[in-house]
Amino acid sequence: MSFHPEMEYAPAKFHRSERKLADVGEPFAFTPENQKTFDEIVTRYPPEQRKSAILYALYLAQRQQGYLTANAMAHVAQQIRCTTAEVEDVVSYYTMFYTKPVGKYVLNVCRTLSCALLGAERVTEELSARLGIKPGETDPTGTFTLIEAECLGACDRAPVVMVNDDWHERLRPEDCAAFIDDLAARGPAAFTGCHLKKEAK
């Protein structure tokens, strides 16, 4: 006799994980400038820890191409001397790496507690309405991609939106439409930037 409940072990009861492979893409290699940058960066690590440069190598590849294809990941694997699977593991873990084309401006709206309490959900709704897209999509012009992100580490300046590698703090829902228009017209000049970076100057 067992105290455990009887369970039916049918295949349908189990979660099935499906690995999504990145697009193969065009043949990829670092530009001479990016290769020079990588070659300099990798010297900062002991030879036996060359793989520690993987994040920077991926950043260079994504900055060069806009997103990471299978060929780009294979090139990074060759550069840091590891397997392509190891590179794919890193890409699938970090949300700042993209495996499909994204817009010129990637809007990452923080949705964690501090931002949520100050209207992040409404910010996402207003941005979605203004751009005509849902989170995870890119607008038809290829200018904007909208993403919901976890904590961006600026809880005292909520709601926060990370735009590419820059920052826009305290974006209120009622200001979203004007922010998009301003961003389209002036580009990065529309960002508030990070107040901590400003104070450090």
Contact map, one row per residue, 1 for C-alpha under 8 A:
111000000000000000000000000000000000000000000000000000000000000000000000000000000000000000000000000000000000000000000000000000000000000000000000000000000000000000000000000000000000000000000000000000000
111110000000000000000000000000000000000000000000000000000000000000000000000000000000000000000000000000000000000000000000000000000000000000000000000000000000000000000000000000000000000000000000000000000
111110000000000000000000000000000000000000000000000000000000000000000000000000000000000000000000000000000000000000000000000000000000000000000000000000000000000000000000000000000000000000000000000000000
011111000000000000000000000000000000000000000000000000000000000000000000000000000000000000000000000000000000000000000000000000000000000000000000000000000000000000000000000000000000000000000000000000000
011111100000000000000000000000000000000000000000000000000000000000000000000000000000000000000000000000000000000000000000000000000000000000000000000000000000000000000000000000000000000000000000000000000
000111110000000000000000000000000000000000000000000000000000000000000000000000000000000000000000000000000000000000000000000000000000000000000000000000000000000000000000000000000000000000000000000000000
000011111000000000000000000000000000000000000000000000000000000000000000000000000000000000000000000000000000000000000000000000000000000000000000000000000000000000000000000000000000000000000000000000000
000001111100100000000000000000000000000000000000000000000000000000000000000000000000000000000000000000000000000000000000000000000000000000000000000000000000000000000000000000000000000000000000000000000
000000111110100000000000000000000000000000000000000000000000000000000000000000000000000000000000000000000000000000000000000000000000000000000000000000000000000000000000000000000000000000000000000000000
000000011111110000000000000000000000000000000000000000000000000000000000000000000000000000000000000000000000000000000000000000000000000000000000000000000000000000000000000000000000000000000000000000000
000000001111110000000000000000000000000000000000000000000000000000000000000000000000000000000000000000000000000000000000000000000000000000000000000000000000000000000000000000000000000000000000000000000
000000000111111000000000000000000000000000000000000000000000000000000000000000000000000000000000000000000000000000000000000000000000000000000000000000000000000000000000000000000000000000000000000000000
000000011111111000000000000000000000000000000000000000000000000000000000000000000000000000000000000000000000000000000000000000000000000000000000000000000000000000000000000000000000000000000000000000000
000000000111111100000000000000000000000000000000000000000000000000000000000000000000000000000000000000000000000000000000000000000000000000000000000000000000000000000000000000000000000000000000000000000
000000000001111110000000000000000000000000000000000000000000000000000000000000000000000000000000000000000000000000000000000000000000000000000000000000000000000000000000000000000000000000000000000000000
000000000000011111000000000000000000000000000000000000000000000000000000000000000000000000000000000000000000000000000000000000000000000000000000000000000000000000000000000000000000000000000000000000000
000000000000001111100000000000000000000000000000000000000000000000000000000000000000000000000000000000000000000000000000000000000000000000000000000000000000000000000000000000000000000000000000000000000
000000000000000111110000000000000000000000000000000000000000000000000000000000000000000000000000000000000000000000000000000000000000000000000000000000000000000000000000000000000000000000000000000000000
000000000000000011111000000000000000000000000000000000000000000000000000000000000000000000000000000000000000000000000000000000000000000000000000000000000000000000000000000000000000000000000000000000000
000000000000000001111100000000000000000000000000000000000000000000000000000000000000000000000000000000000000000000000000000000000000000000000000000000000000000000000000000000000000000000000000000000000
000000000000000000111110000000000000000000000000000000000000000000000100000000000000000000000000000000000000000000000000000000000000000000000000000000000000000000000000000000000000000000000000000000000
000000000000000000011111000000000000000000000000000000000000000000011100000000000000000000000000001100000000000000000000000000000000000000000000000000000000000000000000000000000000000000000000000000000
000000000000000000001111100000000000000000000000000000000000000000001100000000000000000000000000001100000000000000000000000000000000000000000000000000000000000000000000000000000000000000000000000000000
000000000000000000000111110000000000000000000000000000000000000000001110000000000000000000000000000000000000000000000000000000000000000000000000000000000000000000000000000000000000000000000000000000000
000000000000000000000011111000000000000000000000000000000000000000001110000000000000000000000000000000000000000000000000000000000000000000000000000000000000000000000000000000000000000000000000000000000
000000000000000000000001111100000000000000000000000000000000000000000010000000000000000000000000000000000000000000000000000000000000000000000000000000000000000000000000000000000000000000000000000000000
000000000000000000000000111110000000000000000000000000000000000000000011000000000000000000000000000000000000000000000000000000000000000000000000000000000000000000000000000000000000000000000000000000000
000000000000000000000000011111000000000000000000000000000000000000000011001000000000000000000000000000000000000000000000000000000000000000000000000000000000000000000000000000000000000000000000000000000
000000000000000000000000001111100000000000000000000000000000000000000001001000000000000000000000000000000000000000000000000000000000000000000000000000000000000000000000000000000000000000000000000000000
000000000000000000000000000111111110000000000000000000000000100100000000000000000000000000000000000000000000000000000000000000000000000000000000000000000000000000000000000000000000000000000000000000000
000000000000000000000000000011111110000000000000000000000000000100000000000000000000000000000000000000000000000000000000000000000000000000000000000000000000000000000000000000000000000000000000000000000
000000000000000000000000000001111111000000000000000000000000000000000000000000000000000000000000000000000000000000000000000000000000000000000000000000000000000000000000000000000000000000000000000000000
000000000000000000000000000001111111100000000000000000000000000000000000000000000000000000000000000000000000000000000000000000000000000000000000000000000000000000000000000000000000000000000000000000000
000000000000000000000000000001111111110000000000000000000001000000000000000000000000000000000000000000000000000000000000000000000000000000000000000000000000000000000000000000000000000000000000000000000
000000000000000000000000000001111111111000000000000000000000000000000000000000000000000000000000000000000000000000000000000000000000000000000000000000000000000000000000000000000000000000000000000000000
000000000000000000000000000000011111111100000000000000000000000000000000000000000000000000000000000000000000000000000000000000000000000000000000000000000000000000000000000000000000000000000000000000000
000000000000000000000000000000001111111110000000000000000000000000000000000000000000000000000000000000000000000000000000000000000000000000000000000000000000000000000000000000000000000000000000000000000
000000000000000000000000000000000111111111000000000000011001000000000000000000000000000000000000000000000000000000000000000000000000000000000000000000000000000000000000000000000000000000000000000000000
000000000000000000000000000000000011111111100000000000000000000000000000000000000000000000000000000000000000000000000000000000000000000000000000000000000000000000000000000000000000000000000000000000000
000000000000000000000000000000000001111111110000000000000000000000000000000000000000000000000000000000000000000000000000000000000000000000000000000000000000000000000000000000000000000000000000000000000
000000000000000000000000000000000000111111111000000010000000000000000000000000000000000000000000000000000000000000000000000000000000000000000000000000000000000000000000000000000000000000000000000000000
000000000000000000000000000000000000011111111000010010000000000000000000000000000000000000000000000000000000000000000000000000000000000000000000000000000000000000000000000000000000000000000000000000000
000000000000000000000000000000000000001111111110000000000000000000000000000000000000000000000000000000000000000000000000000000000000000000000000000000000000000000000000000000000000000000000000000000000
000000000000000000000000000000000000000111111100000000000000000000000000000000000000000000000000000000000000000000000000000000000000000000000000000000000000000000000000000000000000000000000000000000000
000000000000000000000000000000000000000011111110110110000000000000000000000000000000000000000000000000000000000000000000000000000000000000000000000000000000000000000000000000000000000000000000000000000
000000000000000000000000000000000000000000111111110000000000000000000000000000000000000000000000000000000000000000000000000000000000000000000000000000000000000000000000000000000000000000000000000000000
000000000000000000000000000000000000000000101111110000000000000000000000000000000000000000000000000000000000000000000000000000000000000000000000000000000000000000000000000000000000000000000000000000000
000000000000000000000000000000000000000000000111110000000000000000000000000000000000000000000000000000000000000000000000000000000000000000000000000000000000000000000000000000000000000000000000000000000
000000000000000000000000000000000000000000001111111100000000000000000000000000000000000000000000000000000000000000000000000000000000000000000000000000000000000000000000000000000000000000000000000000000
000000000000000000000000000000000000000001001111111110000000000000000000000000011000000000000000000000000000000000000000000000000000000000000000000000000000000000000000000000000000000000000000000000000
000000000000000000000000000000000000000000000000111111000000000000000000000000011100000000000000000000000000000000000000000000000000000000000000000000000000000000000000000000000000000000000000000000000
000000000000000000000000000000000000000000001000111111100000000000000000000000000000000000000000000000000000000000000000000000000000000000000000000000000000000000000000000000000000000000000000000000000
000000000000000000000000000000000000000011001000011111111000000000000000000000010000000000000000000000000000000000000000000000000000000000000000000000000000000000000000000000000000000000000000000000000
000000000000000000000000000000000000000000000000001111111100000000000000000100010000001000000000000000000000000000000000000000000000000000000000000000000000000000000000000000000000000000000000000000000
000000000000000000000000000000000000000000000000000111111110000000000000000000000000000000000000000000000000000000000000000000000000000000000000000000000000000000000000000000000000000000000000000000000
000000000000000000000000000000000000010000000000000011111111000000000000000000000000000000000000000000000000000000000000000000000000000000000000000000000000000000000000000000000000000000000000000000000
000000000000000000000000000000000000010000000000000011111111100000000000000100000000000000000000000000000000000000000000000000000000000000000000000000000000000000000000000000000000000000000000000000000
000000000000000000000000000000000000000000000000000001111111110000010000100100000000000000000000100000000000000000000000000000000000000000000000000000000000000000000000000000000000000000000000000000000
000000000000000000000000000000000000000000000000000000111111111000000000000000000000000000000000100000000000000000000000000000000000000000000000000000000000000000000000000000000000000000000000000000000
000000000000000000000000000000000100010000000000000000011111111100000000000000000000000000000000000000000000000000000000000000000000000000000000000000000000000000000000000000000000000000000000000000000
000000000000000000000000000001000000000000000000000000001111111111110001000100000000000000000000000000000000000000000000000000000000000000000000000000000000000000000000000000000000000000000000000000000
000000000000000000000000000000000000000000000000000000000111111111110000000000000000000000000000110000000000000000000000000000000000000000000000000000000000000000000000000000000000000000000000000000000
000000000000000000000000000000000000000000000000000000000011111111100000000000000000000000000000000000000000000000000000000000000000000000000000000000000000000000000000000000000000000000000000000000000
000000000000000000000000000001100000000000000000000000000001111111000000000000000000000000000000000000000000000000000000000000000000000000000000000000000000000000000000000000000000000000000000000000000
000000000000000000000000000000000000000000000000000000000000111111110000000000000000000000000000000000000000000000000000000000000000000000000000000000000000000000000000000000000000000000000000000000000
000000000000000000000000000000000000000000000000000000000000111111110000000000000000000000000000000011000000000000000000000000000000000000000000000000000000000000000000000000000000000000000000000000000
000000000000000000000000000000000000000000000000000000000000111011111000000000000000000000000000111111000000000000000000000000000000000000000000000000000000000000000000000000000000000000000000000000000
000000000000000000000100000000000000000000000000000000000100110011111111100000000000000000000000111100000000000000000000000000000000000000000000000000000000000000000000000000000000000000000000000000000
000000000000000000000111100000000000000000000000000000000000000000111111100000000000000000000000001100000000000000000000000000000000000000000000000000000000000000000000000000000000000000000000000000000
000000000000000000001111100000000000000000000000000000000000000000011111110000000000000000000000000000000000000000000000000000000000000000000000000000000000000000000000000000000000000000000000000000000
000000000000000000000001111100000000000000000000000000000000000000011111111000000000000000000000000000000000000000000000000000000000000000000000000000000000000000000000000000000000000000000000000000000
000000000000000000000000001110000000000000000000000000000000100000011111111100000000000000000000000000000000000000000000000000000000000000000000000000000000000000000000000000000000000000000000000000000
000000000000000000000000000000000000000000000000000000000100000000011111111110000001001100000000000000000000000000000000000000000000000000000000000000000000000000000000000000000000000000000000000000000
000000000000000000000000000000000000000000000000000000000000000000000111111111000011001000000000000000000000000000000000000000000000000000000000000000000000000000000000000000000000000000000000000000000
000000000000000000000000000110000000000000000000000000000000000000000011111111100000000000000000000000000000000000000000000000000000000000000000000000000000000000000000000000000000000000000000000000000
000000000000000000000000000000000000000000000000000001001100100000000001111111110001001000000000000000000000000000000000000000000000000000000000000000000000000000000000000000000000000000000000000000000
000000000000000000000000000000000000000000000000000000000000000000000000111111111111011000000000000000000000000000000000000000000000000000000000000000000000000000000000000000000000000000000000000000000
000000000000000000000000000000000000000000000000000000000000000000000000011111111110000000000000000000000000000000000000000000000000000000000000000000000000000000000000000000000000000000000000000000000
000000000000000000000000000000000000000000000000000000000000000000000000001111111000000000000000000000000000000000000000000000000000000000000000000000000000000000000000000000000000000000000000000000000
000000000000000000000000000000000000000000000000011011000000000000000000000111111100000000000000000000000000000000000000000000000000000000000000000000000000000000000000000000000000000000000000000000000
000000000000000000000000000000000000000000000000011000000000000000000000000011111110000000000000000000000000000000000000000000000000000000000000000000000000000000000000000000000000000000000000000000000
000000000000000000000000000000000000000000000000001000000000000000000000000011011111011000000000000000000000000000000000000000000000000000000000000000000000000000000000000000000000000000000000000000000
000000000000000000000000000000000000000000000000000000000000000000000000010011001111111000000000000000000000000000000000000000000000000000000000000000000000000000000000000000000000000000000000000000000
000000000000000000000000000000000000000000000000000000000000000000000000110110000111111100000000000000000000000000000000000000000000000000000000000000000000000000000000000000000000000000000000000000000
000000000000000000000000000000000000000000000000000000000000000000000000000000000011111110000000000000000000000000000000000000000000000000000000000000000000000000000000000000000000000000000000000000000
000000000000000000000000000000000000000000000000000000000000000000000000000010000111111111000000000000000000000000000000000000000000000000000000000000000000000000000000000000000000000000000000000000000
000000000000000000000000000000000000000000000000000001000000000000000000110110000111111111100000000000000000000000000000000000000000000000000000000000000000000000000000000000000000000000000000000000000
000000000000000000000000000000000000000000000000000000000000000000000000100000000001111111110000000000000000000000000000000000000000000000000000000000000000000000000000000000000000000000000000000000000
000000000000000000000000000000000000000000000000000000000000000000000000000000000000111111111000000000000000000000000000000000000000000000000000000000000000000000000000000000000000000000000000000000000
000000000000000000000000000000000000000000000000000000000000000000000000000000000000011111111100000000000000000000000000000000000000000000000000000000000000000000000000000000000000000000000000000000000
000000000000000000000000000000000000000000000000000000000000000000000000000000000000001111111110110000000000000000000000000000000000000000000000000000000000000000000000000000000000000000000000000000000
000000000000000000000000000000000000000000000000000000000000000000000000000000000000000111111110100000000000000000000000000000000000000000000000000000000000000000000000000000000000000000000000000000000
000000000000000000000000000000000000000000000000000000000000000000000000000000000000000011111110000000000000000000000000000000000000000000000000000000000000000000000000000000000000000000000000000000000
000000000000000000000000000000000000000000000000000000000000000000000000000000000000000001111111100000000000000000000000000000000000000000000000000000000000000000000000000000000000000000000000000000000
000000000000000000000000000000000000000000000000000000000000000000000000000000000000000000111111110000000000000000000000000000000000000000000000000010000000000000000000000000000000000000000000000000000
000000000000000000000000000000000000000000000000000000000000000000000000000000000000000000000111110000000000000000000000000000000000000000000000000000000000000000000000000000000000000000000000000000000
000000000000000000000000000000000000000000000000000000000110010000110000000000000000000000110111111000000000000000000000000000000000000000000000000000000000000000000000000000000000000000000000000000000
000000000000000000000000000000000000000000000000000000000000010000110000000000000000000000100011111111000000000000000000000000000000000000000000000000000000000000000000000000000000000000000000000000000
000000000000000000000110000000000000000000000000000000000000000000111000000000000000000000000000111110000000000000000000000000000000000000000000000000000000000000000000000000000000000000000000000000000
000000000000000000000110000000000000000000000000000000000000000000111000000000000000000000000000011111000000000000000000000000000000000000000000000000000000000000000000000000000000000000000000000000000
000000000000000000000000000000000000000000000000000000000000000001100000000000000000000000000000011111100000000000000000000000000000000000000000000000000000000000000000000000000000000000000000000000000
000000000000000000000000000000000000000000000000000000000000000001100000000000000000000000000000010111111100000000000000000000000000000001000101100000000000000000000000000000000000000000000000000000000
000000000000000000000000000000000000000000000000000000000000000000000000000000000000000000000000000011111100000000000000000000000000000001100111100000000000000000000000000000000000000000000000000000000
000000000000000000000000000000000000000000000000000000000000000000000000000000000000000000000000000001111100000000000000000000000000000000000111100000000000000000000000000000000000000000000000000000000
000000000000000000000000000000000000000000000000000000000000000000000000000000000000000000000000000001111110000000000000000000000000000000000011100000000000000000110000000000000000000000000000000000000
000000000000000000000000000000000000000000000000000000000000000000000000000000000000000000000000000001111111000000000000000000000000000000000001111000000000000001110000000000000000000000000000000000000
000000000000000000000000000000000000000000000000000000000000000000000000000000000000000000000000000000001111100000000000000000000000000000000001111000000000000011110000000000000000000000000000000000000
000000000000000000000000000000000000000000000000000000000000000000000000000000000000000000000000000000000111110000000000000000000000000000000000011110000000000011110000000000000000000000000000000000000
000000000000000000000000000000000000000000000000000000000000000000000000000000000000000000000000000000000011111000000001001100000000000000000000011110000000001111000000000000000000000000000000000000000
000000000000000000000000000000000000000000000000000000000000000000000000000000000000000000000000000000000001111100110001000000000000000000000000000111110000001111000000000000000000000000000000000000000
000000000000000000000000000000000000000000000000000000000000000000000000000000000000000000000000000000000000111110110001100000000000000000000000000111100000000000000000000000000000000000000000000000000
000000000000000000000000000000000000000000000000000000000000000000000000000000000000000000000000000000000000011111110000000000000000000000000000000011100000000000000000000000000000000000000000000000000
000000000000000000000000000000000000000000000000000000000000000000000000000000000000000000000000000000000000001111111000000000000000000000000000000000000000000000000000000000000000000000000000000000000
000000000000000000000000000000000000000000000000000000000000000000000000000000000000000000000000000000000000000111111100000000000000000000000000000000000011011000000000000000000000000000000000000000000
000000000000000000000000000000000000000000000000000000000000000000000000000000000000000000000000000000000000011111111111000000000000000000000000000000000010011100000000000000000000000000000000000000000
000000000000000000000000000000000000000000000000000000000000000000000000000000000000000000000000000000000000011111111111100000000000000000000000000000000000001000000000000000000000000000000000000000000
000000000000000000000000000000000000000000000000000000000000000000000000000000000000000000000000000000000000000011111111000000000000000000000000000000000000000000000000000000000000000000000000000000000
000000000000000000000000000000000000000000000000000000000000000000000000000000000000000000000000000000000000000001111111000000000000000000000000000000000000011000000000000000000000000000000000000000000
000000000000000000000000000000000000000000000000000000000000000000000000000000000000000000000000000000000000000000111111111000000000000000000000000000000000001000000000000110000000000000000000000000000
000000000000000000000000000000000000000000000000000000000000000000000000000000000000000000000000000000000000111000111111111100000000000000000000000000000000001100000000000010000000000000000000000000000
000000000000000000000000000000000000000000000000000000000000000000000000000000000000000000000000000000000000001000010011111110000000000000000000000000000000000000000000000000000000000000000000000000000
000000000000000000000000000000000000000000000000000000000000000000000000000000000000000000000000000000000000000000000011111111000000000000000000000000000000000000000000000010000000000000000000000000000
000000000000000000000000000000000000000000000000000000000000000000000000000000000000000000000000000000000000100000000011111111100000000000000000000000000000001000000000001110010000000000000000000000000
000000000000000000000000000000000000000000000000000000000000000000000000000000000000000000000000000000000000100000000001111111110000001000000000000100000000000000000000000000000000000000000000000000000
000000000000000000000000000000000000000000000000000000000000000000000000000000000000000000000000000000000000000000000000111111111000000000000000000000000000000000000000000000000000000000000000000000000
000000000000000000000000000000000000000000000000000000000000000000000000000000000000000000000000000000000000000000000000011111111100000000000000000000000000000000000000000011011000000000000000000000000
000000000000000000000000000000000000000000000000000000000000000000000000000000000000000000000000000000000000000000000000001111111110000000000000010000000000000000000000000000011001000000000000000000000
000000000000000000000000000000000000000000000000000000000000000000000000000000000000000000000000000000000000000000000000000111111111111000000000010000000000000000000000000000000000000000000000000000000
000000000000000000000000000000000000000000000000000000000000000000000000000000000000000000000000000000000000000000000000000011111111100000000000000000000000000000000000000000000000000000000000000000000
000000000000000000000000000000000000000000000000000000000000000000000000000000000000000000000000000000000000000000000000000001111111000000000000000000000000000000000000000000011001000000000000000000000
000000000000000000000000000000000000000000000000000000000000000000000000000000000000000000000000000000000000000000000000000000111111100000100001000000000000000000000000000000000000000000000000000000000
000000000000000000000000000000000000000000000000000000000000000000000000000000000000000000000000000000000000000000000000000000011111110000100000000000000000000000000000000000000000000000000000000000000
000000000000000000000000000000000000000000000000000000000000000000000000000000000000000000000000000000000000000000000000000000011011111011100000010000000000000000000000000000000000000000000000000000000
000000000000000000000000000000000000000000000000000000000000000000000000000000000000000000000000000000000000000000000000000000010001111110000000010000000000000000000000000000000000000000000000000000000
000000000000000000000000000000000000000000000000000000000000000000000000000000000000000000000000000000000000000000000000000100010000111110000000111100000000000000000000000000000000000000000000000000000
000000000000000000000000000000000000000000000000000000000000000000000000000000000000000000000000000000000000000000000000000000000000011111000000111100000000000000000000000000000000000000000000000000000
000000000000000000000000000000000000000000000000000000000000000000000000000000000000000000000000000000000000000000000000000000000000111111100000111000000000000000000000000000000000000000000000000000000
000000000000000000000000000000000000000000000000000000000000000000000000000000000000000000000000000001100000000000000000000000000000100111110111110000000000000000000000000000000000000000000000000000000
000000000000000000000000000000000000000000000000000000000000000000000000000000000000000000000000000000100000000000000000000000000011100011111111100000000000000000000000000000000000000000000000000000000
000000000000000000000000000000000000000000000000000000000000000000000000000000000000000000000000000000000000000000000000000000000000000001111110000000000000000000000000000000000000000000000000000000000
000000000000000000000000000000000000000000000000000000000000000000000000000000000000000000000000000000000000000000000000000000000000000000111111000000000000000000000000000000000000000000000000000000000
000000000000000000000000000000000000000000000000000000000000000000000000000000000000000000000000000001110000000000000000000000000000000001111111100000000000000000000000000000000000000000000000000000000
000000000000000000000000000000000000000000000000000000000000000000000000000000000000000000000000000000111000000000000000000000000000000001111111100000000000000000000000000000000000000000000000000000000
000000000000000000000000000000000000000000000000000000000000000000000000000000000000000000000000000001111110000000000000000000000010000001101111110000000000000000000000000000000000000000000000000000000
000000000000000000000000000000000000000000000000000000000000000000000000000000000000000000000000000001111110000000000000000000000000001111100111111000000000000000000000000000000000000000000000000000000
000000000000000000000000000000000000000000000000000000000000000000000000000000000000000000000000000000000111100000000000000000110000111111000001111100000000000000000000000000000000000000000000000000000
000000000000000000000000000000000000000000000000000000000000000000000000000000000000000000000000000000000111100000000000000000000000001110000000111110000000000000000000000000000000000000000000000000000
000000000000000000000000000000000000000000000000000000000000000000000000000000000000000000000000000000000001111000000000000100000000001100000000011111000000000000000000000000000000000000000000000000000
000000000000000000000000000000000000000000000000000000000000000000000000000000000000000000000010000000000001111100000000000000000000000000000000001111110000000000000000000000000000000000000000000000000
000000000000000000000000000000000000000000000000000000000000000000000000000000000000000000000000000000000000011100000000000000000000000000000000000111110000000000000000000000000000000000000000000000000
000000000000000000000000000000000000000000000000000000000000000000000000000000000000000000000000000000000000011100000000000000000000000000000000000011111110000000000000000000000000000000000000000000000
000000000000000000000000000000000000000000000000000000000000000000000000000000000000000000000000000000000000010000000000000000000000000000000000000011111110000101000000000000000000000000000000000000000
000000000000000000000000000000000000000000000000000000000000000000000000000000000000000000000000000000000000000000000000000000000000000000000000000000111110000000000000000000000000000000000000000000000
000000000000000000000000000000000000000000000000000000000000000000000000000000000000000000000000000000000000000000000000000000000000000000000000000000111111110100000000000000000000000000000000000000000
000000000000000000000000000000000000000000000000000000000000000000000000000000000000000000000000000000000000000001100000000000000000000000000000000000111111111100000000000000000000000000000000000000000
000000000000000000000000000000000000000000000000000000000000000000000000000000000000000000000000000000000000000001000000000000000000000000000000000000000111110000000000000000000000000000000000000000000
000000000000000000000000000000000000000000000000000000000000000000000000000000000000000000000000000000000000000000000000000000000000000000000000000000000111111100000000110000000000000000000000000000000
000000000000000000000000000000000000000000000000000000000000000000000000000000000000000000000000000000000000000001100100000000000000000000000000000000000111111100000000111000000000000000000000000000000
000000000000000000000000000000000000000000000000000000000000000000000000000000000000000000000000000000000000110001110111001000000000000000000000000000000010111110000000111100000000000000000000000000000
000000000000000000000000000000000000000000000000000000000000000000000000000000000000000000000000000000000000110000100001000000000000000000000000000000010110111111000011111000000000000000000000000000000
000000000000000000000000000000000000000000000000000000000000000000000000000000000000000000000000000000000011110000000000000000000000000000000000000000000000001111100011101000000000000000000000000000000
000000000000000000000000000000000000000000000000000000000000000000000000000000000000000000000000000000000111110000000000000000000000000000000000000000010000000111111111000000000000000000000000000000000
000000000000000000000000000000000000000000000000000000000000000000000000000000000000000000000000000000001111000000000000000000000000000000000000000000000000000011111111000000000000000000000000000000000
000000000000000000000000000000000000000000000000000000000000000000000000000000000000000000000000000000001111000000000000000000000000000000000000000000000000000001111100000000000000000000000000000000000
000000000000000000000000000000000000000000000000000000000000000000000000000000000000000000000000000000000000000000000000000000000000000000000000000000000000000001111110000000000000000000000000000000000
000000000000000000000000000000000000000000000000000000000000000000000000000000000000000000000000000000000000000000000000000000000000000000000000000000000000000001111111000000000000000000010010110000000
000000000000000000000000000000000000000000000000000000000000000000000000000000000000000000000000000000000000000000000000000000000000000000000000000000000000000111101111100000000000000000000011110000000
000000000000000000000000000000000000000000000000000000000000000000000000000000000000000000000000000000000000000000000000000000000000000000000000000000000000000111100111111000000000000000000011110000000
000000000000000000000000000000000000000000000000000000000000000000000000000000000000000000000000000000000000000000000000000000000000000000000000000000000000111110000011111000000000000000000001110000000
000000000000000000000000000000000000000000000000000000000000000000000000000000000000000000000000000000000000000000000000000000000000000000000000000000000000111100000001111100000000000000000000000000000
000000000000000000000000000000000000000000000000000000000000000000000000000000000000000000000000000000000000000000000000001000000000000000000000000000000000011110000001111110110000000000000000000000000
000000000000000000000000000000000000000000000000000000000000000000000000000000000000000000000000000000000000000000000010001000000000000000000000000000000000001000000000011111110000000000000000000000000
000000000000000000000000000000000000000000000000000000000000000000000000000000000000000000000000000000000000000000000011011001000000000000000000000000000000000000000000001111110000000000000000000000000
000000000000000000000000000000000000000000000000000000000000000000000000000000000000000000000000000000000000000000000000000001000000000000000000000000000000000000000000000111111000000000000000000000000
000000000000000000000000000000000000000000000000000000000000000000000000000000000000000000000000000000000000000000000000000000000000000000000000000000000000000000000000001111111110000000000000000000000
000000000000000000000000000000000000000000000000000000000000000000000000000000000000000000000000000000000000000000000000001001100100000000000000000000000000000000000000001111111111000000000000000000000
000000000000000000000000000000000000000000000000000000000000000000000000000000000000000000000000000000000000000000000000000001100100000000000000000000000000000000000000000001111111100000000000000000000
000000000000000000000000000000000000000000000000000000000000000000000000000000000000000000000000000000000000000000000000000000000000000000000000000000000000000000000000000000111111110000000000000000000
000000000000000000000000000000000000000000000000000000000000000000000000000000000000000000000000000000000000000000000000000000000000000000000000000000000000000000000000000000111111111000000100000000000
000000000000000000000000000000000000000000000000000000000000000000000000000000000000000000000000000000000000000000000000000000100100000000000000000000000000000000000000000000011111111100000000000000000
000000000000000000000000000000000000000000000000000000000000000000000000000000000000000000000000000000000000000000000000000000000000000000000000000000000000000000000000000000001111111110000000000000000
000000000000000000000000000000000000000000000000000000000000000000000000000000000000000000000000000000000000000000000000000000000000000000000000000000000000000000000000000000000111111111100100000000000
000000000000000000000000000000000000000000000000000000000000000000000000000000000000000000000000000000000000000000000000000000000000000000000000000000000000000000000000000000000011111111111110000000000
000000000000000000000000000000000000000000000000000000000000000000000000000000000000000000000000000000000000000000000000000000000000000000000000000000000000000000000000000000000001111111100000000000000
000000000000000000000000000000000000000000000000000000000000000000000000000000000000000000000000000000000000000000000000000000000000000000000000000000000000000000000000000000000000111111100000000000000
000000000000000000000000000000000000000000000000000000000000000000000000000000000000000000000000000000000000000000000000000000000000000000000000000000000000000000000000000000000000011111111100000000000
000000000000000000000000000000000000000000000000000000000000000000000000000000000000000000000000000000000000000000000000000000000000000000000000000000000000000000000000000000000000011111111100000000000
000000000000000000000000000000000000000000000000000000000000000000000000000000000000000000000000000000000000000000000000000000000000000000000000000000000000000000000100000000000000001001111110000000000
000000000000000000000000000000000000000000000000000000000000000000000000000000000000000000000000000000000000000000000000000000000000000000000000000000000000000000000000000000000000001001111111000000000
000000000000000000000000000000000000000000000000000000000000000000000000000000000000000000000000000000000000000000000000000000000000000000000000000000000000000000000000000000000010011001111111000000000
000000000000000000000000000000000000000000000000000000000000000000000000000000000000000000000000000000000000000000000000000000000000000000000000000000000000000000000111000000000000001000011111100000000
000000000000000000000000000000000000000000000000000000000000000000000000000000000000000000000000000000000000000000000000000000000000000000000000000000000000000000000011100000000000000000001111111000000
000000000000000000000000000000000000000000000000000000000000000000000000000000000000000000000000000000000000000000000000000000000000000000000000000000000000000000000111100000000000000000000011111011000
000000000000000000000000000000000000000000000000000000000000000000000000000000000000000000000000000000000000000000000000000000000000000000000000000000000000000000000111100000000000000000000001111111000
000000000000000000000000000000000000000000000000000000000000000000000000000000000000000000000000000000000000000000000000000000000000000000000000000000000000000000000000000000000000000000000001111111100
000000000000000000000000000000000000000000000000000000000000000000000000000000000000000000000000000000000000000000000000000000000000000000000000000000000000000000000000000000000000000000000000011111110
000000000000000000000000000000000000000000000000000000000000000000000000000000000000000000000000000000000000000000000000000000000000000000000000000000000000000000000000000000000000000000000000111111111
000000000000000000000000000000000000000000000000000000000000000000000000000000000000000000000000000000000000000000000000000000000000000000000000000000000000000000000000000000000000000000000000111111111
000000000000000000000000000000000000000000000000000000000000000000000000000000000000000000000000000000000000000000000000000000000000000000000000000000000000000000000000000000000000000000000000001111111
000000000000000000000000000000000000000000000000000000000000000000000000000000000000000000000000000000000000000000000000000000000000000000000000000000000000000000000000000000000000000000000000000111111
000000000000000000000000000000000000000000000000000000000000000000000000000000000000000000000000000000000000000000000000000000000000000000000000000000000000000000000000000000000000000000000000000011111
